[in-house]
Amino acid sequence: MNITTKHLKQNKMKEKEIQLLGLQIENMEEYDGNGDDYYYVLDIVDGLTFITPAASEVKNDEWYVEIFNTDPLIRFNRFEETQSLINKLTNAIVKK
């Protein structure tokens, strides 16, 4: 494992960091009938949403955030870069 890969591996987000970013928990029951599973979501503006995988899909408490409904996927693994992006986007919203 090279230094860059090792560094990135150590900086994977934990669930607590997902919560600190302001993402809100959503229960999966209406989608799959399983009331135990959940994911996190944050709507920046209409049409721009950050979403996590379902908790049941997360391995070793290594969470990530994706921008919802993009092709190809846009994924963020590190807390600091995700926090910075969310801050930049929310600060750039033009108030009517």
DRENDO-1510 file (C-alpha; in Angstrom, 1 decimal, always signed):
<recs>
REC; n; res; u; v; w
REC; 1; MET; +0.0; +0.0; +0.0 .
REC; 2; ASN; +1.5; +3.4; -1.0 .
REC; 3; ILE; +1.4; +6.4; +1.3 .
REC; 4; THR; -1.5; +8.1; -0.6 .
REC; 5; THR; -3.7; +5.0; -0.4 .
REC; 6; LYS; -2.9; +4.4; +3.2 .
REC; 7; HIS; -3.6; +8.1; +4.0 .
REC; 8; LEU; -7.0; +8.0; +2.2 .
REC; 9; LYS; -7.9; +4.7; +4.0 .
REC; 10; GLN; -7.3; +6.3; +7.4 .
REC; 11; ASN; -9.5; +9.3; +6.5 .
REC; 12; LYS; -12.7; +7.5; +5.7 .
REC; 13; MET; -15.7; +9.1; +7.3 .
REC; 14; LYS; -17.4; +7.6; +10.4 .
REC; 15; GLU; -21.1; +7.8; +11.0 .
REC; 16; LYS; -20.6; +10.5; +13.6 .
REC; 17; GLU; -18.9; +12.7; +11.0 .
REC; 18; ILE; -21.9; +12.2; +8.6 .
REC; 19; GLN; -24.1; +13.5; +11.4 .
REC; 20; LEU; -21.8; +16.5; +12.0 .
REC; 21; LEU; -22.1; +17.4; +8.4 .
REC; 22; GLY; -25.8; +18.0; +9.0 .
REC; 23; LEU; -27.2; +15.0; +7.1 .
REC; 24; GLN; -30.5; +13.8; +8.4 .
REC; 25; ILE; -31.3; +10.2; +9.1 .
REC; 26; GLU; -34.0; +8.6; +7.0 .
REC; 27; ASN; -35.6; +5.2; +7.7 .
REC; 28; MET; -35.7; +2.7; +4.9 .
REC; 29; GLU; -38.9; +1.0; +5.9 .
REC; 30; GLU; -41.0; +2.7; +3.2 .
REC; 31; TYR; -38.6; +1.4; +0.5 .
REC; 32; ASP; -37.8; -2.1; +1.7 .
REC; 33; GLY; -40.1; -2.9; +4.6 .
REC; 34; ASN; -37.1; -3.1; +6.9 .
REC; 35; GLY; -37.5; -0.7; +9.8 .
REC; 36; ASP; -34.0; -1.4; +11.0 .
REC; 37; ASP; -32.1; +0.0; +8.0 .
REC; 38; TYR; -31.4; +3.7; +7.4 .
REC; 39; TYR; -29.4; +6.2; +5.4 .
REC; 40; TYR; -28.5; +9.9; +5.6 .
REC; 41; VAL; -29.6; +12.8; +3.3 .
REC; 42; LEU; -29.0; +16.5; +3.0 .
REC; 43; ASP; -30.9; +18.7; +0.5 .
REC; 44; ILE; -28.7; +21.7; -0.4 .
REC; 45; VAL; -31.3; +23.1; -2.9 .
REC; 46; ASP; -33.9; +21.6; -5.0 .
REC; 47; GLY; -32.1; +19.2; -7.3 .
REC; 48; LEU; -28.9; +19.0; -5.3 .
REC; 49; THR; -28.9; +16.4; -2.6 .
REC; 50; PHE; -26.1; +14.6; -0.7 .
REC; 51; ILE; -26.9; +11.0; +0.2 .
REC; 52; THR; -25.1; +8.1; +1.9 .
REC; 53; PRO; -25.5; +4.4; +1.3 .
REC; 54; ALA; -27.8; +2.4; +3.5 .
REC; 55; ALA; -26.2; +1.5; +6.9 .
REC; 56; SER; -26.5; -2.2; +6.0 .
REC; 57; GLU; -24.1; -1.5; +3.0 .
REC; 58; VAL; -21.4; +0.3; +5.1 .
REC; 59; LYS; -18.4; -1.9; +6.0 .
REC; 60; ASN; -16.1; -1.2; +9.0 .
REC; 61; ASP; -17.9; +2.1; +9.8 .
REC; 62; GLU; -16.4; +3.6; +6.6 .
REC; 63; TRP; -19.1; +6.0; +5.3 .
REC; 64; TYR; -19.2; +8.2; +2.2 .
REC; 65; VAL; -21.4; +10.8; +0.7 .
REC; 66; GLU; -22.6; +10.9; -2.9 .
REC; 67; ILE; -24.3; +13.6; -4.9 .
REC; 68; PHE; -27.7; +12.0; -5.6 .
REC; 69; ASN; -28.6; +10.9; -9.1 .
REC; 70; THR; -25.5; +11.7; -11.0 .
REC; 71; ASP; -23.9; +9.7; -13.9 .
REC; 72; PRO; -21.1; +9.0; -13.3 .
REC; 73; LEU; -21.2; +8.9; -9.5 .
REC; 74; ILE; -19.7; +11.7; -7.6 .
REC; 75; ARG; -18.4; +10.4; -4.2 .
REC; 76; PHE; -16.7; +12.0; -1.2 .
REC; 77; ASN; -14.9; +9.9; +1.4 .
REC; 78; ARG; -13.2; +12.5; +3.6 .
REC; 79; PHE; -14.9; +14.7; +6.1 .
REC; 80; GLU; -12.9; +17.8; +5.5 .
REC; 81; GLU; -13.4; +17.9; +1.8 .
REC; 82; THR; -17.2; +17.2; +2.2 .
REC; 83; GLN; -17.6; +19.8; +4.9 .
REC; 84; SER; -15.8; +22.4; +2.7 .
REC; 85; LEU; -18.0; +21.6; -0.3 .
REC; 86; ILE; -21.2; +21.8; +1.7 .
REC; 87; ASN; -20.1; +25.1; +3.2 .
REC; 88; LYS; -19.2; +26.6; -0.2 .
REC; 89; LEU; -22.5; +25.5; -1.8 .
REC; 90; THR; -24.7; +26.8; +1.1 .
REC; 91; ASN; -22.8; +30.1; +1.1 .
REC; 92; ALA; -23.4; +30.5; -2.6 .
REC; 93; ILE; -27.2; +30.1; -2.5 .
REC; 94; VAL; -28.8; +33.3; -3.8 .
REC; 95; LYS; -31.6; +34.4; -1.5 .
REC; 96; LYS; -34.7; +35.7; -3.2 .
</recs>
